[in-house]
């Protein structure tokens, strides 16, 4: 369909008319357009479990572990694929289609949670305003699940599923990452962002404590793996 954009538009229109929602999971193939970026994600150091790390390594027996002899030419083709893909998602939304967010994590160098946040960033790259991106992840998701009457909004009577963030994600979606970001303000560097609290069904969980527990689990698993070697 990339060679026949008119037919693609007809398909998108038919999908919208049929009430089909689109969860594009843009993040899951991102390594195809920039493998070195995928290999060097900063949170791998402390959060990547050795079992998942092994699964990510190129292996014909594992689904999605396919980067044998990956070349710059391969990445150039995939960058063009992403241009077409992102435009199609944007056109779908402009036609009235409902776009949601997902990650398909556990494959191709995408970790649970981190991949989801990367998905939000890619929706902005596709041309959506950060406010629209947040809507994709909240209200639109609730609508597709048939739970728009109780989820997806901060509203009296709705389930209290909330994250409390140190900053405004509408200004910079990067701040949603648990590692936070380095910011330079008035020539002074400071750490900003990160989820402070996760509230599920009204129960608050201290996010930094949860992150510490995950780091300890990963550290223990790596030590065990070294011992077995």
C-alpha positions as protocol buffer text, in pm:
chain_id: "A"
residue {
  index: 1
  type: UNK
  ca { x: 0 y: 0 z: 0 }
}
residue {
  index: 2
  type: UNK
  ca { x: 297 y: 238 z: 33 }
}
residue {
  index: 3
  type: UNK
  ca { x: 305 y: 247 z: -348 }
}
residue {
  index: 4
  type: UNK
  ca { x: -73 y: 302 z: -368 }
}
residue {
  index: 5
  type: UNK
  ca { x: -155 y: 577 z: -114 }
}
residue {
  index: 6
  type: UNK
  ca { x: -506 y: 621 z: -252 }
}
residue {
  index: 7
  type: UNK
  ca { x: -592 y: 260 z: -168 }
}
residue {
  index: 8
  type: UNK
  ca { x: -440 y: 299 z: 177 }
}
residue {
  index: 9
  type: UNK
  ca { x: -665 y: 598 z: 241 }
}
residue {
  index: 10
  type: UNK
  ca { x: -967 y: 391 z: 140 }
}
residue {
  index: 11
  type: UNK
  ca { x: -862 y: 117 z: 381 }
}
residue {
  index: 12
  type: UNK
  ca { x: -820 y: 369 z: 663 }
}
residue {
  index: 13
  type: UNK
  ca { x: -1160 y: 521 z: 590 }
}
residue {
  index: 14
  type: UNK
  ca { x: -1324 y: 178 z: 593 }
}
residue {
  index: 15
  type: UNK
  ca { x: -1160 y: 96 z: 925 }
}
residue {
  index: 16
  type: UNK
  ca { x: -1292 y: 417 z: 1079 }
}
residue {
  index: 17
  type: UNK
  ca { x: -1642 y: 357 z: 941 }
}
residue {
  index: 18
  type: UNK
  ca { x: -1635 y: 5 z: 1085 }
}
residue {
  index: 19
  type: UNK
  ca { x: -1544 y: 130 z: 1432 }
}
residue {
  index: 20
  type: UNK
  ca { x: -1200 y: -30 z: 1436 }
}
residue {
  index: 21
  type: UNK
  ca { x: -945 y: 121 z: 1677 }
}
residue {
  index: 22
  type: UNK
  ca { x: -571 y: 119 z: 1604 }
}
residue {
  index: 23
  type: UNK
  ca { x: -304 y: 29 z: 1859 }
}
residue {
  index: 24
  type: UNK
  ca { x: 5 y: 72 z: 1639 }
}
residue {
  index: 25
  type: UNK
  ca { x: 279 y: -45 z: 1884 }
}
residue {
  index: 26
  type: UNK
  ca { x: 532 y: 170 z: 1701 }
}
residue {
  index: 27
  type: UNK
  ca { x: 803 y: 99 z: 1957 }
}
residue {
  index: 28
  type: UNK
  ca { x: 840 y: -272 z: 1898 }
}
residue {
  index: 29
  type: UNK
  ca { x: 1018 y: -245 z: 1562 }
}
residue {
  index: 30
  type: UNK
  ca { x: 1222 y: 64 z: 1642 }
}
residue {
  index: 31
  type: UNK
  ca { x: 1543 y: -137 z: 1667 }
}
residue {
  index: 32
  type: UNK
  ca { x: 1499 y: -207 z: 1296 }
}
residue {
  index: 33
  type: UNK
  ca { x: 1562 y: 159 z: 1215 }
}
residue {
  index: 34
  type: UNK
  ca { x: 1837 y: 218 z: 1475 }
}
residue {
  index: 35
  type: UNK
  ca { x: 1986 y: -99 z: 1620 }
}
residue {
  index: 36
  type: UNK
  ca { x: 2266 y: 70 z: 1813 }
}
residue {
  index: 37
  type: UNK
  ca { x: 2019 y: 292 z: 1995 }
}
residue {
  index: 38
  type: UNK
  ca { x: 1819 y: -15 z: 2094 }
}
residue {
  index: 39
  type: UNK
  ca { x: 2128 y: -197 z: 2222 }
}
residue {
  index: 40
  type: UNK
  ca { x: 2240 y: 98 z: 2434 }
}
residue {
  index: 41
  type: UNK
  ca { x: 1924 y: 192 z: 2621 }
}
residue {
  index: 42
  type: UNK
  ca { x: 2042 y: 336 z: 2956 }
}
residue {
  index: 43
  type: UNK
  ca { x: 1797 y: 141 z: 3175 }
}
residue {
  index: 44
  type: UNK
  ca { x: 1934 y: -193 z: 3054 }
}
residue {
  index: 45
  type: UNK
  ca { x: 2222 y: -156 z: 3299 }
}
residue {
  index: 46
  type: UNK
  ca { x: 2005 y: -189 z: 3609 }
}
residue {
  index: 47
  type: UNK
  ca { x: 1666 y: -317 z: 3493 }
}
residue {
  index: 48
  type: UNK
  ca { x: 1729 y: -576 z: 3220 }
}
residue {
  index: 49
  type: UNK
  ca { x: 1693 y: -929 z: 3361 }
}
residue {
  index: 50
  type: UNK
  ca { x: 1958 y: -1170 z: 3227 }
}
residue {
  index: 51
  type: UNK
  ca { x: 1692 y: -1413 z: 3101 }
}
residue {
  index: 52
  type: UNK
  ca { x: 1536 y: -1140 z: 2887 }
}
residue {
  index: 53
  type: UNK
  ca { x: 1880 y: -1019 z: 2782 }
}
residue {
  index: 54
  type: UNK
  ca { x: 1957 y: -1367 z: 2650 }
}
residue {
  index: 55
  type: UNK
  ca { x: 1625 y: -1378 z: 2466 }
}
residue {
  index: 56
  type: UNK
  ca { x: 1704 y: -1047 z: 2296 }
}
residue {
  index: 57
  type: UNK
  ca { x: 2028 y: -1185 z: 2147 }
}
residue {
  index: 58
  type: UNK
  ca { x: 1999 y: -1287 z: 1779 }
}
residue {
  index: 59
  type: UNK
  ca { x: 1872 y: -1643 z: 1770 }
}
residue {
  index: 60
  type: UNK
  ca { x: 1662 y: -1806 z: 1495 }
}
residue {
  index: 61
  type: UNK
  ca { x: 1477 y: -2009 z: 1759 }
}
residue {
  index: 62
  type: UNK
  ca { x: 1341 y: -1700 z: 1938 }
}
residue {
  index: 63
  type: UNK
  ca { x: 1059 y: -1490 z: 1797 }
}
residue {
  index: 64
  type: UNK
  ca { x: 1178 y: -1137 z: 1724 }
}
residue {
  index: 65
  type: UNK
  ca { x: 1549 y: -1211 z: 1777 }
}
residue {
  index: 66
  type: UNK
  ca { x: 1646 y: -1159 z: 1416 }
}
residue {
  index: 67
  type: UNK
  ca { x: 1928 y: -904 z: 1384 }
}
residue {
  index: 68
  type: UNK
  ca { x: 2184 y: -1110 z: 1194 }
}
residue {
  index: 69
  type: UNK
  ca { x: 2414 y: -893 z: 982 }
}
residue {
  index: 70
  type: UNK
  ca { x: 2187 y: -591 z: 1023 }
}
residue {
  index: 71
  type: UNK
  ca { x: 2312 y: -312 z: 796 }
}
residue {
  index: 72
  type: UNK
  ca { x: 2278 y: 61 z: 754 }
}
residue {
  index: 73
  type: UNK
  ca { x: 2080 y: -9 z: 438 }
}
residue {
  index: 74
  type: UNK
  ca { x: 1832 y: -217 z: 637 }
}
residue {
  index: 75
  type: UNK
  ca { x: 1788 y: 73 z: 877 }
}
residue {
  index: 76
  type: UNK
  ca { x: 1733 y: 322 z: 594 }
}
residue {
  index: 77
  type: UNK
  ca { x: 1453 y: 105 z: 454 }
}
residue {
  index: 78
  type: UNK
  ca { x: 1297 y: 81 z: 799 }
}
residue {
  index: 79
  type: UNK
  ca { x: 1315 y: 457 z: 851 }
}
residue {
  index: 80
  type: UNK
  ca { x: 1107 y: 493 z: 537 }
}
residue {
  index: 81
  type: UNK
  ca { x: 869 y: 226 z: 669 }
}
residue {
  index: 82
  type: UNK
  ca { x: 825 y: 433 z: 984 }
}
residue {
  index: 83
  type: UNK
  ca { x: 754 y: 747 z: 784 }
}
residue {
  index: 84
  type: UNK
  ca { x: 474 y: 568 z: 598 }
}
residue {
  index: 85
  type: UNK
  ca { x: 348 y: 398 z: 914 }
}
residue {
  index: 86
  type: UNK
  ca { x: 335 y: 715 z: 1121 }
}
residue {
  index: 87
  type: UNK
  ca { x: 159 y: 908 z: 847 }
}
residue {
  index: 88
  type: UNK
  ca { x: -100 y: 631 z: 820 }
}
residue {
  index: 89
  type: UNK
  ca { x: -168 y: 644 z: 1194 }
}
residue {
  index: 90
  type: UNK
  ca { x: -200 y: 1022 z: 1181 }
}
residue {
  index: 91
  type: UNK
  ca { x: -432 y: 1005 z: 879 }
}
residue {
  index: 92
  type: UNK
  ca { x: -641 y: 741 z: 1054 }
}
residue {
  index: 93
  type: UNK
  ca { x: -685 y: 972 z: 1354 }
}
residue {
  index: 94
  type: UNK
  ca { x: -765 y: 1271 z: 1132 }
}
residue {
  index: 95
  type: UNK
  ca { x: -1042 y: 1065 z: 973 }
}
residue {
  index: 96
  type: UNK
  ca { x: -1193 y: 1015 z: 1318 }
}
residue {
  index: 97
  type: UNK
  ca { x: -1029 y: 686 z: 1412 }
}
residue {
  index: 98
  type: UNK
  ca { x: -949 y: 598 z: 1774 }
}
residue {
  index: 99
  type: UNK
  ca { x: -576 y: 551 z: 1842 }
}
residue {
  index: 100
  type: UNK
  ca { x: -449 y: 378 z: 2157 }
}
residue {
  index: 101
  type: UNK
  ca { x: -107 y: 288 z: 2297 }
}
residue {
  index: 102
  type: UNK
  ca { x: 67 y: -44 z: 2352 }
}
residue {
  index: 103
  type: UNK
  ca { x: 417 y: -186 z: 2355 }
}
residue {
  index: 104
  type: UNK
  ca { x: 428 y: -563 z: 2278 }
}
residue {
  index: 105
  type: UNK
  ca { x: 720 y: -571 z: 2524 }
}
residue {
  index: 106
  type: UNK
  ca { x: 947 y: -867 z: 2585 }
}
residue {
  index: 107
  type: UNK
  ca { x: 1066 y: -871 z: 2225 }
}
residue {
  index: 108
  type: UNK
  ca { x: 1321 y: -684 z: 2012 }
}
residue {
  index: 109
  type: UNK
  ca { x: 1492 y: -490 z: 2292 }
}
residue {
  index: 110
  type: UNK
  ca { x: 1173 y: -347 z: 2443 }
}
residue {
  index: 111
  type: UNK
  ca { x: 1125 y: -385 z: 2818 }
}
residue {
  index: 112
  type: UNK
  ca { x: 793 y: -378 z: 2997 }
}
residue {
  index: 113
  type: UNK
  ca { x: 700 y: -27 z: 3103 }
}
residue {
  index: 114
  type: UNK
  ca { x: 998 y: 137 z: 2936 }
}
residue {
  index: 115
  type: UNK
  ca { x: 868 y: 28 z: 2597 }
}
residue {
  index: 116
  type: UNK
  ca { x: 528 y: 174 z: 2675 }
}
residue {
  index: 117
  type: UNK
  ca { x: 680 y: 512 z: 2756 }
}
residue {
  index: 118
  type: UNK
  ca { x: 883 y: 499 z: 2436 }
}
residue {
  index: 119
  type: UNK
  ca { x: 556 y: 434 z: 2253 }
}
residue {
  index: 120
  type: UNK
  ca { x: 421 y: 764 z: 2384 }
}
residue {
  index: 121
  type: UNK
  ca { x: 726 y: 946 z: 2251 }
}
residue {
  index: 122
  type: UNK
  ca { x: 684 y: 786 z: 1909 }
}
residue {
  index: 123
  type: UNK
  ca { x: 321 y: 897 z: 1894 }
}
residue {
  index: 124
  type: UNK
  ca { x: 445 y: 1253 z: 1935 }
}
residue {
  index: 125
  type: UNK
  ca { x: 701 y: 1191 z: 1660 }
}
residue {
  index: 126
  type: UNK
  ca { x: 413 y: 1073 z: 1442 }
}
residue {
  index: 127
  type: UNK
  ca { x: 265 y: 1422 z: 1467 }
}
residue {
  index: 128
  type: UNK
  ca { x: 34 y: 1407 z: 1767 }
}
residue {
  index: 129
  type: UNK
  ca { x: 34 y: 1678 z: 2033 }
}
residue {
  index: 130
  type: UNK
  ca { x: 146 y: 1550 z: 2377 }
}
residue {
  index: 131
  type: UNK
  ca { x: -207 y: 1608 z: 2505 }
}
residue {
  index: 132
  type: UNK
  ca { x: -337 y: 1380 z: 2229 }
}
residue {
  index: 133
  type: UNK
  ca { x: -71 y: 1124 z: 2320 }
}
residue {
  index: 134
  type: UNK
  ca { x: -186 y: 1119 z: 2681 }
}
residue {
  index: 135
  type: UNK
  ca { x: -543 y: 1079 z: 2557 }
}
residue {
  index: 136
  type: UNK
  ca { x: -435 y: 779 z: 2348 }
}
residue {
  index: 137
  type: UNK
  ca { x: -295 y: 620 z: 2665 }
}
residue {
  index: 138
  type: UNK
  ca { x: -588 y: 699 z: 2892 }
}
residue {
  index: 139
  type: UNK
  ca { x: -934 y: 793 z: 2766 }
}
residue {
  index: 140
  type: UNK
  ca { x: -899 y: 617 z: 2431 }
}
residue {
  index: 141
  type: UNK
  ca { x: -775 y: 297 z: 2591 }
}
residue {
  index: 142
  type: UNK
  ca { x: -1066 y: 298 z: 2833 }
}
residue {
  index: 143
  type: UNK
  ca { x: -1308 y: 352 z: 2545 }
}
residue {
  index: 144
  type: UNK
  ca { x: -1175 y: 53 z: 2351 }
}
residue {
  index: 145
  type: UNK
  ca { x: -1194 y: -165 z: 2662 }
}
residue {
  index: 146
  type: UNK
  ca { x: -1556 y: -65 z: 2712 }
}
residue {
  index: 147
  type: UNK
  ca { x: -1470 y: 95 z: 3044 }
}
residue {
  index: 148
  type: UNK
  ca { x: -1495 y: 463 z: 2957 }
}
residue {
  index: 149
  type: UNK
  ca { x: -1754 y: 498 z: 3234 }
}
residue {
  index: 150
  type: UNK
  ca { x: -1497 y: 416 z: 3504 }
}
residue {
  index: 151
  type: UNK
  ca { x: -1146 y: 452 z: 3363 }
}
residue {
  index: 152
  type: UNK
  ca { x: -932 y: 691 z: 3163 }
}
residue {
  index: 153
  type: UNK
  ca { x: -1013 y: 1020 z: 3336 }
}
residue {
  index: 154
  type: UNK
  ca { x: -960 y: 1199 z: 3664 }
}
residue {
  index: 155
  type: UNK
  ca { x: -1323 y: 1226 z: 3761 }
}
residue {
  index: 156
  type: UNK
  ca { x: -1542 y: 1178 z: 4068 }
}
residue {
  index: 157
  type: UNK
  ca { x: -1678 y: 824 z: 4072 }
}
residue {
  index: 158
  type: UNK
  ca { x: -1405 y: 684 z: 3846 }
}
residue {
  index: 159
  type: UNK
  ca { x: -1147 y: 427 z: 3960 }
}
residue {
  index: 160
  type: UNK
  ca { x: -846 y: 596 z: 4116 }
}
residue {
  index: 161
  type: UNK
  ca { x: -578 y: 471 z: 3875 }
}
residue {
  index: 162
  type: UNK
  ca { x: -325 y: 755 z: 3869 }
}
residue {
  index: 163
  type: UNK
  ca { x: 46 y: 822 z: 3840 }
}
residue {
  index: 164
  type: UNK
  ca { x: 202 y: 1121 z: 4016 }
}
residue {
  index: 165
  type: UNK
  ca { x: 493 y: 1265 z: 3820 }
}
residue {
  index: 166
  type: UNK
  ca { x: 760 y: 1519 z: 3912 }
}
residue {
  index: 167
  type: UNK
  ca { x: 694 y: 1754 z: 3624 }
}
residue {
  index: 168
  type: UNK
  ca { x: 466 y: 1819 z: 3332 }
}
residue {
  index: 169
  type: UNK
  ca { x: 472 y: 1549 z: 3061 }
}
residue {
  index: 170
  type: UNK
  ca { x: 300 y: 1787 z: 2821 }
}
residue {
  index: 171
  type: UNK
  ca { x: 622 y: 1987 z: 2821 }
}
residue {
  index: 172
  type: UNK
  ca { x: 849 y: 1683 z: 2792 }
}
residue {
  index: 173
  type: UNK
  ca { x: 735 y: 1321 z: 2775 }
}
residue {
  index: 174
  type: UNK
  ca { x: 1086 y: 1213 z: 2878 }
}
residue {
  index: 175
  type: UNK
  ca { x: 1008 y: 1294 z: 3240 }
}
residue {
  index: 176
  type: UNK
  ca { x: 778 y: 990 z: 3260 }
}
residue {
  index: 177
  type: UNK
  ca { x: 1076 y: 755 z: 3262 }
}
residue {
  index: 178
  type: UNK
  ca { x: 1150 y: 628 z: 3615 }
}
residue {
  index: 179
  type: UNK
  ca { x: 1515 y: 717 z: 3573 }
}
residue {
  index: 180
  type: UNK
  ca { x: 1418 y: 1082 z: 3525 }
}
residue {
  index: 181
  type: UNK
  ca { x: 1620 y: 1310 z: 3299 }
}
residue {
  index: 182
  type: UNK
  ca { x: 1913 y: 1548 z: 3329 }
}
residue {
  index: 183
  type: UNK
  ca { x: 1806 y: 1906 z: 3269 }
}
residue {
  index: 184
  type: UNK
  ca { x: 2024 y: 2214 z: 3226 }
}
residue {
  index: 185
  type: UNK
  ca { x: 1855 y: 2527 z: 3358 }
}
residue {
  index: 186
  type: UNK
  ca { x: 2036 y: 2860 z: 3394 }
}
residue {
  index: 187
  type: UNK
  ca { x: 2365 y: 2675 z: 3338 }
}
residue {
  index: 188
  type: UNK
  ca { x: 2294 y: 2442 z: 3630 }
}
residue {
  index: 189
  type: UNK
  ca { x: 2238 y: 2071 z: 3581 }
}
residue {
  index: 190
  type: UNK
  ca { x: 1970 y: 1898 z: 3784 }
}
residue {
  index: 191
  type: UNK
  ca { x: 1771 y: 1577 z: 3777 }
}
residue {
  index: 192
  type: UNK
  ca { x: 1407 y: 1611 z: 3686 }
}
residue {
  index: 193
  type: UNK
  ca { x: 1108 y: 1389 z: 3628 }
}
residue {
  index: 194
  type: UNK
  ca { x: 1031 y: 1035 z: 3725 }
}
residue {
  index: 195
  type: UNK
  ca { x: 714 y: 878 z: 3859 }
}
residue {
  index: 196
  type: UNK
  ca { x: 678 y: 950 z: 4232 }
}
residue {
  index: 197
  type: UNK
  ca { x: 363 y: 750 z: 4309 }
}
residue {
  index: 198
  type: UNK
  ca { x: 152 y: 492 z: 4131 }
}
residue {
  index: 199
  type: UNK
  ca { x: -207 y: 474 z: 4258 }
}
residue {
  index: 200
  type: UNK
  ca { x: -403 y: 162 z: 4165 }
}
residue {
  index: 201
  type: UNK
  ca { x: -766 y: 125 z: 4275 }
}
residue {
  index: 202
  type: UNK
  ca { x: -701 y: 402 z: 4525 }
}
residue {
  index: 203
  type: UNK
  ca { x: -400 y: 228 z: 4682 }
}
residue {
  index: 204
  type: UNK
  ca { x: -76 y: 432 z: 4662 }
}
residue {
  index: 205
  type: UNK
  ca { x: 254 y: 263 z: 4580 }
}
residue {
  index: 206
  type: UNK
  ca { x: 583 y: 448 z: 4623 }
}
residue {
  index: 207
  type: UNK
  ca { x: 736 y: 416 z: 4278 }
}
residue {
  index: 208
  type: UNK
  ca { x: 1104 y: 471 z: 4375 }
}
residue {
  index: 209
  type: UNK
  ca { x: 1073 y: 187 z: 4627 }
}
residue {
  index: 210
  type: UNK
  ca { x: 931 y: -42 z: 4359 }
}
residue {
  index: 211
  type: UNK
  ca { x: 1216 y: 52 z: 4123 }
}
residue {
  index: 212
  type: UNK
  ca { x: 1468 y: -30 z: 4395 }
}
residue {
  index: 213
  type: UNK
  ca { x: 1312 y: -372 z: 4442 }
}
residue {
  index: 214
  type: UNK
  ca { x: 1331 y: -439 z: 4069 }
}
residue {
  index: 215
  type: UNK
  ca { x: 1697 y: -336 z: 4059 }
}
residue {
  index: 216
  type: UNK
  ca { x: 1773 y: -572 z: 4346 }
}
residue {
  index: 217
  type: UNK
  ca { x: 1593 y: -860 z: 4172 }
}
residue {
  index: 218
  type: UNK
  ca { x: 1791 y: -800 z: 3853 }
}
residue {
  index: 219
  type: UNK
  ca { x: 2118 y: -769 z: 4046 }
}
residue {
  index: 220
  type: UNK
  ca { x: 2054 y: -1098 z: 4227 }
}
residue {
  index: 221
  type: UNK
  ca { x: 1968 y: -1275 z: 3901 }
}
residue {
  index: 222
  type: UNK
  ca { x: 2288 y: -1151 z: 3740 }
}
residue {
  index: 223
  type: UNK
  ca { x: 2498 y: -1262 z: 4035 }
}
residue {
  index: 224
  type: UNK
  ca { x: 2336 y: -1604 z: 4017 }
}
residue {
  index: 225
  type: UNK
  ca { x: 2403 y: -1625 z: 3645 }
}
residue {
  index: 226
  type: UNK
  ca { x: 2771 y: -1543 z: 3701 }
}
residue {
  index: 227
  type: UNK
  ca { x: 2793 y: -1813 z: 3968 }
}
residue {
  index: 228
  type: UNK
  ca { x: 2648 y: -2073 z: 3732 }
}
residue {
  index: 229
  type: UNK
  ca { x: 2906 y: -1982 z: 3470 }
}
